[in-house]
């Protein structure tokens, strides 16, 4: 148990603190930042035909715009080894045969 009652649920809170994080990067003379785009944040069910999460799109737009405004080059990882739970539950995860068609749909909405 931690004396002040804190826990690791939020960790570094980069989702909310990215602007300050990017200031720190500039202070360290960094010129780029690599980050992953969470498939589940943009397309909660994993299938674009089910709709997109506009708040997720807005968040990543804000992140990228802030990086560019600070002179940092964004390097984006589009897939970082996670599959939306709805797809995992329905098809059995990344090893499912249908994954290729689902990923193709993401690239050709």
C-alpha positions in Angstrom: 0.0 0.0 0.0 1.3 3.5 -0.9 1.3 6.0 1.9 -0.4 8.8 -0.1 -3.0 6.4 -1.6 -1.7 6.8 -5.2 -1.5 3.9 -7.7 -0.2 3.2 -11.2 -3.6 3.5 -12.9 -2.7 6.7 -14.8 1.1 6.3 -15.1 2.7 9.2 -16.9 -0.7 10.5 -18.3 0.8 11.3 -21.7 -2.7 11.5 -23.1 -3.4 14.7 -21.1 0.2 16.0 -20.6 1.6 15.7 -24.1 2.0 19.4 -24.6 4.3 19.7 -21.6 6.1 16.5 -22.6 6.8 18.0 -26.0 8.2 21.2 -24.4 10.6 18.9 -22.4 11.6 17.2 -25.7 12.5 20.5 -27.2 14.4 21.5 -24.0 16.5 18.3 -24.6 17.1 19.3 -28.2 15.1 16.4 -29.6 13.8 16.9 -33.1 11.3 14.0 -33.4 8.8 12.0 -31.5 7.6 8.4 -32.2 4.2 7.4 -31.0 1.6 4.8 -31.7 -2.0 5.4 -32.8 -4.3 3.1 -30.9 -6.6 1.3 -33.3 -9.2 1.0 -30.5 -9.1 4.8 -29.8 -10.0 5.6 -33.4 -12.3 2.6 -34.3 -13.6 1.1 -31.0 -15.0 -2.1 -32.6 -12.1 -2.5 -35.0 -14.2 -2.2 -38.1 -14.5 1.2 -39.8 -17.9 0.3 -41.1 -19.1 0.5 -37.5 -18.0 4.1 -37.2 -15.1 6.1 -35.9 -14.5 7.9 -32.6 -14.2 11.5 -33.5 -12.7 12.4 -30.1 -9.9 10.0 -30.9 -9.3 11.5 -34.3 -9.3 15.0 -32.7 -6.8 13.9 -30.0 -4.3 12.6 -32.5 -4.8 15.7 -34.7 -4.0 17.8 -31.7 -0.9 15.8 -30.8 0.4 16.0 -34.4 -0.3 19.7 -34.7 1.4 20.4 -31.4 4.5 18.4 -32.5 4.7 20.3 -35.7 4.2 23.7 -34.0 7.1 22.9 -31.7 9.3 21.8 -34.7 9.2 18.1 -33.8 8.8 15.6 -36.5 6.0 13.0 -35.7 6.8 9.4 -36.5 3.6 7.3 -36.3 3.3 3.6 -35.6 -0.1 2.5 -37.1 -0.1 -1.0 -35.6 1.5 -1.8 -32.3 0.3 -5.4 -31.6 -3.1 -4.8 -30.2 -6.4 -5.8 -31.6 -9.8 -4.3 -30.5 -11.4 -6.5 -27.9 -14.6 -6.8 -30.0 -12.5 -8.4 -32.8 -10.5 -10.6 -30.4 -13.8 -11.8 -28.8 -15.5 -12.4 -32.2 -12.6 -13.9 -34.3 -10.0 -15.0 -31.8 -7.4 -12.2 -32.1 -4.6 -11.4 -34.5 -4.3 -15.0 -35.7 -7.8 -14.9 -37.2 -8.0 -15.4 -40.9 -10.3 -12.4 -41.3 -7.7 -9.9 -40.0 -6.3 -9.2 -43.5 -9.8 -8.1 -44.8 -10.4 -6.0 -41.7 -7.1 -4.2 -42.1 -7.7 -3.7 -45.8 -11.0 -2.1 -44.9 -9.2 0.4 -42.7 -7.0 1.5 -45.6 -9.9 1.7 -48.1 -12.9 3.1 -46.3 
